[in-house]
Amino acid sequence: MKNSWRFFRAGGADQARISTADDLLHLRDLDQKRWVALACPTRGLEFDERTLDLIDLDRDGRIRAPELVAACEWVGARLRDWDPLLRGDSRLAIASLADTEEGRALAEEARRTLTLAAMDTHADIGLEEIRERQTHLTTERHNGDGIVPVESFEDAAERALARRIGETLGTVADAGGEPGIDETRIAAFFDQAATLLGWHREGEADCAGRRAAAMAVQAVHDKVEDFFARCRLASYDASAAATLNATDPEQLKQHASALLSLDAGPLRQLPMAPVAAHAALPLDDRANPAWRVALGTLREQAVRPLLGRDATEITETDWRLLKEQVQACREWLSRQPTGPVAALGVDAVAALVGAAAVEDAAGGSADGAEALRARLLQRIEEDRAAAPRHAALNDLEKLVLLQRGLLRLARNFVSFEDFYEGDGAVFQAGTLFLDGRACELTVEVADPAKHAGIAGLAKAYLAYCECTRLNQKRTIVAVVSAGDVDFLFVGRNGLFYDREGKDWDARIVKVIENPISVGQAFLSPYKKLVRLVEEQVAKRAAASDTMQQGKLGDLAGRIATADKAADPAAPAAPAAPAGVPGAPGRRVDVGTVAALGVALGSISTVIVGLFGRFVDLGWWIPLALVGIMLSISGPSMLIAWLKLRQRSLGPILDASGWAINNRMKLSTRLGTSLTKRPPPVPHAVKLPEVPALRRRGAQDPDVGNEATAG
């Protein structure tokens, strides 16, 4: 049965009212076109982050409408008494749990947790007891995460093997933070060990005692092939032997002044022995010192047992015969497994996985290794067996958190009731005190430049403030919706109080200007005119002051040189032309005076005519004044009215990561309530104005006496 929804009008749309358990249980039935928001971030809100993380099922840092619906239905399947949820209680009464499989499991875990906390007589449980129990569970040997700490294996052999698995394949931290191994690492280690031991058994069958010879041949194969190839080239062209015997001498000179080693690259790059046509490869001191040890091994491990003679050199024919006899073994060596387990070596791996595997190297089964593997995996299963207990405890924590905050989140997600009713929405960061007003609509901002690109569409006056407290820093944007903006500018300082009551120093760093009210728009042209007049007067005054300073400087210069005698040889100053001010014997042009008189008379006639027409209006004079004022202020008032009708909270929240589903208009009445100004004091007493000198005299007796004597 669908819920009978109730609605209220706010923000230019009908919003669903959420206040009962049925409203939350049937949230899925509410048409999402009526939801105010369809998604919100899990950070930057005045809400418990742990609760938001538990609702965020896909862990993407955002809560969407389906996740909120799922949270409501999850709670509905586990609670039968919703009154504590509607009150937002922080403690969960065991009696309020539903008589379902989920509810009974939670009730059992709640009683177990209370018993362990020596609180058997309590009928309810809170976050303090739950989190204390979670702390103990994570430090227990079996904590349900499928990871067994290396040092928690009781059997010494198992512990040694687990330690070697961790060293070889790496460890993973369990819920308590201890290094451990899991099923994946155990399986990988034994699989690689089985591959290595299987390869070893195969080699015992294929090589038939020739493994050492094959390894000796393999160690020098490429260099011996290189030597005989050079010898064949020398037999083809005898003049090439000198070139093929060594690298460029200039290259060797580069290493002559450095410390040399037989393992150094330049020496090992030289041929294994002097190159000559049809030459044999020496296996004694005649060979390249860098390869003498490897050739000695070839002589002992391959030449002597396979060719049946203690030769000090071998021909190319002998070399081919050696390769044919160890070909199968070399192919086996080429298939040698690689990886961290194979790097341990066959003997070390065989010793780790059990004596049975070593004994079975001749071709038996590896029951010992499989048994040891099964024992380690059994420890993993024992750890996983504790998972239901942990899951029930985690569900208990989630239920307590949702009981405390689910209704508030729904009211701030689906309908924004808390915002429209003035109870403080989750997106409101606090209150900004600035320029004689308190701005309560403040939102946390991560990137002001990026935020302003979208928030500017809100058609609201926005002040971005950088807030600092000790070593902490945050950025907010405040909506200014009352008063004037004459003294709001970048660099202005204020004080910000967050929702916890902590005070932050605030400084405006960016302003997006928009009309605040129609009344402000009415006065805006006159204020601009006054500012322009003030600016022009200031400019004229500055120019006049500069000119006067120049004249005073000239006068001071003339006074300073007045006592000097005039130089008779100095040329006479040129006479000023007639008509120039300051010239001796100047005359005033009568035509100029007449023209000025005619102009002033015309202007006076126009002014008198306009004033006469204005006086003839009689009772229409007030309407004329109103018309003049409307012609000046009307355009700005019209623009302000149009923008105020479009003012919305949606773009501000969209820029912060919300998905706002409707306009969320900020009406004039709502805006006035969000930016509060101090009311006038009815019984304020006006102090008389006191001259500055008398005020100083009251503080300084000497100054007062001087003033009185004067």
N, C-alpha and C positions, 0 to 999 in steps of 0.2 A: 504494500500500500504506500503510495507516494505521500510525501509530507505536504501539508497545506502551508505554503510559504507566506510570510508576512513581509511587507516591503516598506521602505521609507524613502522620501525624496531628498536627494543630496547630490551635489556635484553635477547637476543638470541631468540626472537619470534616476531611475527607481532602483534602489539597492535592497538586496535581501537581508532581512534581520536574522541573525543567528544568536539564539539565546537558550535553546533547549537541547536535550539529548537527541530528540528526533531530528532537529536541524542538522546536527553533525552526522547522524547515522544515514540520513537521506541526502547527503551532500551531492552524491552522484546524480540524483534526480534533478538538481538545479541546473537549468540550461546555462552552459558556460558562456553564452553571449551576455548573460547578466552578471558575470563575475567582474569585479573591478580589476583584478590582476590575474594573470594566467601563469606567471612564473616570477620568482624573486631570487636574489643571491643569498647564499648562506653566510656571508660576511658583510660587515658594515651595517648591521642592524642592531638595535637595542633589544636583543633577544638571546637566550641561552644558545651558544653555538653547538654544544653537544646535542641538544634536542634537534636542531636543524640538521646536523650530520646524520642522526638516526632516521630522520624522515627522508633524507636524500638517499634513496636506495641505489642509484647508479653512481654515486660518489663523484658527480661532475661539478659540484659546487653550486648547484641551482636546484630549487624546489619548484616543480611543475604541478599543475592542477591534479593530474592522476596520482602523484605521490602523496599529496595532501588527502585526497579521497581514500587512498589505500591506508594511510595512517588512521583516519577516522574509523574505517571498517575493522582495522586490526584491533583497535581499542574496544570496539563494539563486541568483538568475539571473546573478550577476556574480562569485561566488566558487566556486572548486572546492576550495580548502583552507581548512577552517573552524577549524583549530587556533589560528591567531592570534586569531580572534574569541573562541574559548572562553577564551583567555588574556587577552583584553582588550588586545592590543598596540596601541600608538599609531602604529605605522608599518605601511604596507601594502606587502607584498612583491609585486612585479609578477608573479612566478611563480605566486602564489596566485590570480590572476584566471582566470576561466573562459574556455574556448575557444569563446565565443559572440560574436555581433555586438556586444552590449553590452560584454562583457569585452575584446574586442580594441580597441574604441574607447577604453576607459579605459586600456588598456596603452599605446596610441599616445600619448595625451595625457600620461600619466605620464612616458614617455621624453622627450617634447618639453619638458616642464616641467623635468626634471632636466638636460637639455642646456642650456636657457637659464640654469639656475642653476649651470652649470659643475660638475655632479655626475654626469657620464656614467657613471662607474664604479659608482655606487650601484645596488643591486638592489631598493631599496625607497624609498618616498616618505612624507613626513610632512606634517603640517598647515602647518609653517613654510614649506616650499617651495611648497605649493599656494596659500597665502594671499599670498605674495609675488608669485606669478604673477597672481593675481586682481587685485592692486593695480595691476600694470602694464597689464593688459587694460582696466581701467576708464578708464585715462588715454589709451588708444590712440584713433586717429581712428575706427576701426570696432571697436565693442565688442559688437555683436550685439543691442543693445536697440531698434533701429529708430528711434533718435533721433540726428540729426546736429547736432553743435554748430554754431552760426551762423558762428563764426570759422574753422571747419575746411574750409569750401568753398574750393577752390583758385581757381576762376574768379572774377574780380572782379565780373562781372555777376551770377553766381549768389549770390555772397556778399552783394552789395547787396540783391538781392531777398529772400534769406533773412533779412537783418537787418530789412527792412521788414515781412516776414510776422510775424516775432517781435514787432515793435513794435505791429503792428495786431491780431493775434489772440493775442498772448502766447506765451511760450516755455515749454518743459518741460525739466526737468533730466535729463540723461542719466545713465548709470551712474557717470560720473566727477564728477557734480555740475555740469557745464558747461551753460549755457542753450542749448537747441537747438530744432529744429522736427522734427515727425514727419509721417507721411503724412496724418493727419487734418487738420492745419493747412494743409498744402500744398493738399490737395484743396479745403478750404473757401475758401481765398484765391482759387484760380483759378475755382472755381464762382461765387463772388460777383463776381469781375472779369468773367467771361463774361456774367453777367446784367446788370451795369452797362453794358458795352459794347454788348450786344444792345439794351438799352433806348435807348442813345444812337443807334444806327443806325436804330432805328424812328422816333425823333423827327426825324431828318434827313429821312426820307421823308414823315412826316405833317405836319410844321410848315412845310416849304418856305420857310424863311427867316423864319418868324414866331415863332421861339422867344423872341427878346428881347422882342417885343411881348406875347406870352402871359405871360412872367414878370413884365413890368411891370404888366399887368392883374391877374395873380394876387396881386401884392404889396399892391394897394390895394383888392381886390375887396370885402371885407367892409365896409370903412369907406365906400366910395363907395355901396354899397347902403344903408348906414345913413343917409347924407346925403340921398339922394333919397327914402327912406322918410319921414324927418322933414319934408322939403319937401312931400310929398303930404299928410301930416297937417296941416301948416300951412295948405295950401290948403283943407282940409276945415274947419278951425277956426282962424281967424286969431288968436284969443286964446291958442292953444297954442304959438305961435311963440316967445314969450319963454321959456316953460318948456323947450322943446326945444332952445334954443340953447346952454345950458350946464348943468352940474351944479349942485347946491345951493351957493350962495356960502359957506355955512358949511363945506362940505367943502374948498373951496379955501383958506379961511383957515388950515386946519391945515397947509398947505404953504407959506404965505406967508413964514414965518420960516426955512425950510430952504433949502439950496442947490438950485436948480432946474436941470433939464437938459431939453433938447428930447426926450430919450428917456425921460423920467420918465413913470410911469404916469398920473398925474392929467392931464397935458397931452395925452397921446395918446388919452385917453378922451373928450376934448372933440370935438364935430363937426369935420369937415374944413374947414368954412366956415360963415359965418353962415346960419342957416336962415330961409327965407322961402318964401312960396307961389310955385310955378313958378320957383324960383331955379335958375341954372346953377352948375355947380361950377367955381370959378376954379382956374386952374393956375399962377397967378403969386403975387405977394406978398400977395394978399388971402386966401390960404388959411391954415389953421392952421399955425403955424411947425413944429410937431412932424411934419407930413406934407408939408411943402413940397418936400423933396428927392425923396420917392417920387412926388409929383405931377409934378415936373419930369421925372423919368425916364419917367413915363407919357406926357407930352407929346412927348418926343423919340423914344421907342422905339415908341409905338403910334399916338398921334393924328396926328402928322405923316406917317409913312409909310402908314398905312392909310386915314385920312380925307382925306389930300392937302392939308391946310392947316395953317398955323402958328397954331393957335387958342390964345387965352389962357384960354378956358373951354369947357366942353362941357355940352350939355344931357343930359337923361335919354335922349333919343332917340339922341344920339351915343354915349352909354355902351352902350346896347343893341346898336348896330351894331358897336361894338368887340368886345363879348363874342361876338357871332355869328361874327365873322371869326377869332377865336382859340380857338373852342370846342374844336376837335379837338386843338389844341396844348395846351390846358389839361388835357384828359383825359389826354394823354400825360404831362404833368407830374405828374398825380395818381398815376400808376403808377411814379414814380421809386423805384428800390430804396433800401432803408435798410440800415444796418449799418455796421460799422467799415470795411469796404473801400469801400463807396459814399461814406463820409465823406471819403475821400482826394480824390475828384473824378475826373471822367472823364479829364482830361489826365494827371494823375499816375498813374492806373492803367494807361492806355494806354502811357505811357512805361516803366512797370515790366515789363509783360508782353511787350514787344518791339516793334520798329519795324514788324514785319509786321502786328501787330494794328492799328496806327494807319493804315497804308496800306489795310487792308481795311475801314476804317470806312465806305467807300462801298458795301459790300455783298459783299465777297469773303470768303474763308475765313480763319479765324484759325490758320493752320498755325504761325505764329511763336510764338503763345502756347502752343499744344499741345506744340510741340517743347521749349519752355522748361520746361513742366510735366513732360514726360517726363524731361528731364535731372535735375530735382530729385528726382523719384521714383526715378530710377536710383541716386542717391546713398543714398537710404534702403535700397534693395535691396542695395547693396554693404555697408552696415552690417549688415543682417540676415544676410548670408552668413556673418558671423563668429559667428552664434549657436550653431551646432553645436559649435564649439570651446569656447565659453563653457559650454555645457550639459555638455559632457564634463568640463570642469574642475570645475564645480559638483557633478556626480555623483561625481567623484573625492573631493572634500571630504566629501560625504555618506557615501561608502563607508568612508572612514577613520574618521569619527566613529561610524558604526554598528558597525564592527569593534571599536572601543574600548569602547562602552557598551551595545550592544543586549542582550547576555546579562544584564547587571546590571539593565537596565530591565525585561526580561521577568520576572526573578526577583522584582522588586519590584512587579510589576503582576499577574501571573497567580497566583503562589503565595506571595509574601511570604517567600521562603526566607531572604533576608538578615535579615529582622526576627526570625524565629523561631530562626535559628541564631546570633543575636547579632553579626552582621557590620555592623550599621548600615543601616537602611532609608533610602530616599531621602527619606521624609517626616520623619525625625528630624533636627531642626535642630541639636542639640548636647547639652551636658550642663549642668544647672543645679545648682550647689552652694548648698545652703540648709539651715540648721538641722541641721548635722551629718550631712548625707546628700547623695548625688549622684543626681539624677533624670535618667535617660538618655532617657526617653520624652518628648521635647519637640517641639512642632509649631509651625510658623510660623502666625501669625494676623494677618489683615488688619483685621478689625473685631471686637474682643472682645465687644461687646454682642450683635451678631448671631450670633457663633460660639457663645456660651454658651447661646443658646436651644435649639440642637440638641445640643451637646456634653453638656449636663446629663443627657441620656438615657443616657449611658455608665455611670452609676452608679459613677463613679470620683471620687476626691478630686482636684479640678483647681485649680491655682494659676496665674492669669494674671499674667504679669510684663511690665513695661515695661522694655526693655533699651536702654541708651544707651552710645554710644562716640564720643567727640569730638563731631562734629555729626550723627552718624547715630543713628537711632532705629528700633527694631523691637519687635514684641510677640510673645510666645510663650505657650503654655500647657503646663504641666508636669503630668504624672500622678504624684501622690505615692502610692506603693503599699507603703510600709514605714515603720515607726516610728510615732510618735504625732503628733498635730496640736495639742498644747497651746500651742505657740509659733509657729504659722503664722497670721498675721493680715495684714490689709491694711496696707501700709507697711513690712513686714519687708524687709530688704535682703539680697541675695545676690550671687553672681557667676556669670555665664553664659559658657561657652566654646562657640563655634560649631564647625562641622566643620573649619574651617581653623585652629583653635587660637587665634583672636582672643578676647580677654576683653572682656566687656560688663558694665557695672553693671546689676544687675537689682533691681527693686522690685515687690513684689506689689501689684497694683491691684484684683484681684477673686478671690474664692475661692468655689468650689462644693463644699460639704461633703457627704461621703459616707463610710461606714465604710472603714477601711483594712484591718482584720483583725478576727477574732472575739475575739482576746485584748484588743485595744484596746476592743472593745465590752463585754467583761467588766468592765473597770476604769472604764468611762465613768460608771456611776451613782455610784460612790464618789467619783470626782473631782468630779462635779457636786455631791454632798453636801458635800464639803470646801470647794468654792468658795462654796456657799451659806452654810455656817457662817462661813467667813472674811468674807463680805460682811456677814452679820448682826452678827458681832462688831465689824467695823470701823464699822458704822453705830452700834451701841450705844456704842462707845468715842468716836466723834465726838460723839454726843449728850451723853455724860457729860462730855467735855472742854469742850463748850460751856457746860454747866450750871456746871461748876466755875469756868470763866473768869468767868461772871456773878457767882457768889458772891464770888470774889476781888475783883472790881470793887466790889461792895457793901461788903465789908470794908475795902478801901482807902479808900473814901469816908468810912466812919465814923471810921476812924483819923485821916484828914486833918482832920476837923471836931471831934475829941474835945476840943480845947483851948478851944473856944468855949463861953461860958456859956449855960446853958439859958435860953430866953426864958420869963419867968414868965407872959407873956400868951398863950403858945402853948397851944392846947387840948390836953388830956391825951389820950394815945393810947388808943383803945378797948381794953377788956379782951378777951383772946382767949377764945372760948367754951370751955366745959369739954369735955374729950375731944379737943381739937385739939393736935397735937404742938407743943411750944414754949410752950404756954399755962401760966401759973403755976398750980400746984396741980392738974395734970392727974391723972387716975386711969385705971388700966387696967381695961377691961371684962372681967369674969370670964367672961362668956358667949362672948366672942370667942376668949379663950384656949382655952376648952373645945372650941369648934368646930374651931379649928386643930389641936388635939391629936387629935380624932377623925379628921380628914381625913388627917393624917400617919400615923396608925395603920392606916387602911384601905389607904393606898398601900403601906406597909411589908408588910402582910399579903399583898397581891397579889404584890409582888416576891418575898417569901419563898416563896410558894406556887409561882410559876413556876420559881424557881430549884430548889426541891425536886423538882418534876416533871422538870426538865431533868437533875438529878443522878440521878434514878431510872432514866433511860434507859441508864445504864451504858455498855456498849460501843457503843450506838447514838448516842452523843453526836457522833462525827465525821460520821455520816450526817445528823444533824439540822443540824449546822453547814453541811454541803454543801447541804442543802435550803433553808436560809435564804438562803444566798448565791445559789442558783439562782433563788429567788423574786424576788430583787432584780435580778440581772444577766441572768436568762433572757430576758426580752422584748427587751432591746437586743441580746443575742447572736443571737437568732433573726432579728431584722430585719437585722442585719449579715450573717448567713449567707445570707439570701435575696438581698440586694443584691450580695454578692460573687459569687454564682452568676450574676447577670445582668450583671456588669461586662464591658464590651466596648470595643474600640477603634474599632468601626465608626462610631458617631455623632461621635466626635472628628474623624475624617477626612472624613466626610460634610459636616460643617460647614465644612471647609477646601476643598471643591470636588471631593472624590473621589466616585465612585459605587461604594461597597463592596457586594459581592454576598453576603457571608455575615456571621455574627455576630462573628467575630474575638474570641472570649472571652479575657479577661485572667485567667488562673487565678492562684491564690495563689502558686504557684511561679514563674510567669512574672513576676508583679508584683514579687515579691521580688528577682528578678534585674534588673529595670528600675530599681529604686530601691535603691541600695547604701548600706549603713551601715558605718562603720569597725569592723573586728573588734577584740576586746579584745587588748591586748598581754600575752603570757604572762609576761614577766619584768619587768613594771612594778613599781617600788618606790614604796611609799606613804610620803610625807614626814610627819614628826610635825607636829602642829598647834603653831604658835608664837604666843604672845600678841602682840597688836598693838603693845603698848608696847615689848616686847623687840625686835620686828622693826624698829620705828622707831629704837630705840637703836642697833641695828647700823649704821644709816645716818647717824645724827646723834650725835656724841660727847657733845654738851651734853645732849641729852635722855637719853642713857644714864646720864650721871653723876647727873642729877636723880633718875632712877628708882632708881638704886642707893642714893643717899643717903636716899631715902624709905624 
